[in-house]
Amino acid sequence: MDMKKKVASKTEVVTFSGDLTIENAQELQKILLAAMDNAAELLLTFENVTATDLTFVQLLCSAHRTAVRSDKIMKLASPRPEVLMAAVRETGFIREKGCILDTQASCIWKEGWQ
C-alpha cells in the first residue's frame, strides 16, 4: 500500500495505491485522520489499486462520518478502481440516501458505483 499527499489551499488530496485491505487498516486509518486534521476538504484519489476489502470500505465510511461531524468535506475522485467498486457493491454499501448524519447530502455511497 502506498499513499501520496498533496495540499492545495484548504483541500488536501490523498492518493491511495496498492493493497487497501485489512493488513493495512491501521496505517490507512492514520492517513485518513491525519489528512482530515490538515484541511477543510479532503479529496481521495486512487492509482494502481490492486486490492480492497470490507475493512477499507468501512474506513471510508467512518472517515466520511467524521468529516461530516467536523463540518468538513470528504469526496472520492473518479475514476474509481474496479476493485473498490466491486467491494462496495458486494458489501452492500451503495445507498439511495445517506445515513442520519448526512446533513450535507454528501454520502459517498450514493453515486458512481454502478
Protein Blocks (a to p, Z undefined) as FASTA:
>chain_A
ZZddddehjbccdddehjddfklmmmmmmmmmmmmmmpmbdcdddehiabdcfklmmmmm
mmmmmmmmnopacdddddddfklmmmmmmnopacfbdcfklmnopafklgopZZ
